[in-house]
Every structure is written in C-alpha cells, then in structure tokens.
C-alpha cells in the first residue's frame, strides 16, 4: 500500500500484505520501499520466504525489484532480515549498524531462527553505520539512532519526506493492541538497556512512525513511545 507519495509498505503479515505459513503471525515483519530518482531504498526485507510476494506487491505500484539499490536493516531477527541473503545475491547493498551486521553475517541465535523453526542464511552487510550518523543514500539524508534492548542491534532510521519527519522504528516499540515492547525472547534481550533506549526515543518528535509490525502511526507517534517508556518504568524497575 502507498503510505505517502513514493513511499510504500510492501510486506508485513500482521497487515495481510504478505503471508508465510497458515495460522502463523509475526513471521514476516513490515517492509517498506522509498522511491527516489536514483532508485529504491528498502527498509527491512521480511523472512525471505515471502520475497516473491514482496516483489509482486512492488510491481503493482510499478516498482521494479531490480531497482532496489539498498536494504536498510533495523535489526537481525529472522522476520526482518531473513531475506537479506536473497537481496544480496541480486546485487542489493545491505546497510546496518555493527551489532546487526555481526549477527546477520554469522546467522547465529541472535537472528532467532529457532522461533520460526527455520535456519537463518547468513549475509554480509556492505555498509556499516553508527549511532548519530547522517547517512546519505540516493540523495536522502537518513539519521541513524541505535536503540538496543529488544536486540542489541535495534536501530531506528529518521528522515524527512514530502515535508514530514518519518521514523522507521523496527521493533523498538511493540505492536499496537498487542504490547508496548518488542518480543522479549531474544538471546540478547535486555530490560535495563531497553528502558534507556525508550527514554532516549521518547524525546524524539516525528510525524509518522513506521513500525516493524502492524499499523503505521500517523498521529503523534511520540505519545506511543512515551506510553512504552511508562510501561517499562512501571514493570522493569
């Protein structure tokens, strides 16, 4: 579906945009495509088993999968980065923070294949980014914000588009109507570190927050982050 002009959500099983296994939700995180004059930027790429569905969704909007130049990963979990190796073989450059890059390259338990009864296929990240970095991809300036806790590689990416400030938040914030936090079964889940990440994220204003699962936040996303911080302070101290 089109979110804004030239910004699309092309994957995500909670929304029914993609579909992995019968009665299985959370297998495929949200994937987004940003169309620029120089090509396409993808944010997260799903589990891999739905990649052809993602490509078909793209073609509906006249977006060629062959035009994907970069895939930016919010964290290494299977449902968000499992398809990275497929894109890599197609010549797409993978972008991630060091902690995510290390996990994706090893394909170890930090990628959580055990949760889905699948094996994560490793892939080498092409471009490492750091917290606070202003990344330029295809003419778009993207701010990197490392927010570990759900996993040590959790990263949000902020940029302006059509006059609005957007944030790709991955699983830093829990899915609406399900919970305030990302899944807590990861090998490197850490409540204390997560709380500090929420404290930092709660100071950020944005117009639209595009999460790792479920519906997009079009109205006062900061309120949702503050809600999650409040829950963390109440439950985890």
N, C-alpha and C positions, 0 to 999 in steps of 0.2 A: 504494500500500500504506500501511497505517497504521503509523506509527513509534512514536508514543505516543498517549495519549488526545488527540484533536482536533489531532494533527499528522500530516500525510500527505506522502508523496512521490508526486507526480502526473505527473512527467516524468523522462526520462533514458533515452537509447538504449542505453548500456552495460548497463543492467539489463533492457532489453527492455520498459520501461514505455511508451516511445514509439518510433516508427520513422520515419525520414526517407527515406533512399534505400537501395536494395539494396546490400549489402556496404559501406555507409558507417557507420562508428562515429565517435564524438566530434562528430557533427553537432548533437546535442541534449544540452545539459547537464542536470543534475538540477534539477528544480523542486519546491519544497516549499510546502505550504499550512498555515497556522496558523489554526485556527478559534477565534474569540473570540465573546463575547456581542454584540459590536458589529459583527461582520463578519469577513471573511477577509483575512489578510495573505499575500501570495505572495512567495517568495524566488526570484529569477531566473525567467525565463519561456521558456527554450528558444529555438530558432531562428526560430520564427514559423510555419513550415510544419507544425508538429505541434500547433498551438494547439487545433484541434478535438479531437485525441486527448486532450490535457490536460483539456479541458472534459468530455469523456466519462468520463475516469477520475474526475474530481471528482464527476460526477453519480452514479456508482456508490456513492459514500460519502455521498450526499445533500448534497453541497456545490454550491451554485448558483454558476456563474461570475459571475452578476450581483451576488453578494455580495462579490466581491473589491474591497476599498477601496484597498489599497496594493500595489505591487510593488517590493520592495527589490532592487536590483541589486548583485551582488558585483563585477562588472567589465564592460567594454563589449564583450567578444568576442561574435561572431555567435551562437555556440551557447548563450550565456547571456542575451543581451539582444536578439536579433533579433526577438523577438515584442513588444517594448516598444511599438512603434507601434500594434499591434492593441489592446493593453490601453488605451493612451492614448485611442483612439477610443471605447472603451467607458466612459470616464469614470474609469478607474483612475488614481490618483496614483502617479507614479514617484518613487522615493527613491534617492539615490545620493550618493557623495562627489563633489567638484568635478571631479576628473580623469576619472571615469567619465561624469559628466553632460556634460562638454565633448565627449568622444568620441562619445557617443550622439547628441548634438544635431547633430554635423557628419556622422556616418556615414562618417568617413574611414578610412584604413588601420589606425588603432588598433582598429577594430572587426573587422578581419581577415576581411572578406567574401571576399578573394582565396583564402583557404584552402579555402573551400567552393564556390568558383566562383559566388558569389551576390553580390547588391548589398544592402548594409545600408540599410534605410529609416530615416532619422533620426527621433528623437522628443525632445521637450523634457522634461527632468526637472523635476518640480514642487517637490520639496523637497530642498535641498542639506543634507548632513550633514558634520560634521568629525570628525577623529580624536579619540577620547576623549569624544565627546558621548554623553550619555544621552538617547536618543530615546524618546519615548512615542508608541506607535501603538496605538490601540484598547485602551488600558488596559495594554499590555505595555511594560515598560521594556527597551530594547534598547541595548546598548553598541556603539559604533562603533569599530573598530580598523583603521586604514589600514595595509595590508601590501603596499606596492608591490614590483615586481620581475618577476613573471610578466607583468603590465601595470602601468602607473603608477597605475591606478585600482583595483587589487585591494584589497578590503575584506572583513574578517570581521565578523560580527554576533553578539553574545553576549547570551543572555537565559536566564532561569530559567523552567522549565515543568514542572509536576507534580513539583516538588521536585528537579529535575535541572538542572544547568547545561549549556546547549547552546551550540554554536558553529556557525554557518553559515560555512563556510570558503572557498567558491568553489574556485578553482584554485591557492590558495596552496600546498597540498600535492598532490603527484602522486597519480594513481590507483593504488590498491593492486594489486600484482603487475605494474605497468607501469613505474613510475618514481617517484622521490622528489619530482620537481618538476613544476610545470605546464609545458605546451608552451613551447619556447624560440624559436619562430619569429615571435613578435610583434614589430612595429616598435619598440615601446618596452620590450622585454625587457632587463633589466639584472642581471647576475650579482651585482655588488657590493651593489646596493641590495636585491636579493632575499635575499642572505645575512643582511643586517642585519634584514630583516623576519622571517626564520626565527629569528634569535637572540631577537627580542622575543616572537614567538609561542610559542617553546619554554618560556617562563616562565609560560604560562597553563595552568591546570588546568581541565578540563571533564569532564563525564560522558559526553557524546555529541558527536561531531563529524560534521556533515552536509556532505559534500564536494560539489564541483562535478561529479564523475563517479564512477560505480561505487558500491561498497558503503559503507554507513554504519559508522562506528567506534563500537561500543557499549562497548568495554573499553579503558581507559587511552589515550585519544586523544593525550595529551601525548607518549607514547612514540613514536608515529608522527611527530609534529612533530620530536622530538629526533633521530629517525633521518634525517629530511630535512636537518636542520641539520648533522648529522655528515657526510652526503654532500656538502653544499655546501662545508663547510670543507676536506674532502679534495680535492675536484675543482676548486674555483674560486679557490684562492689560489695 
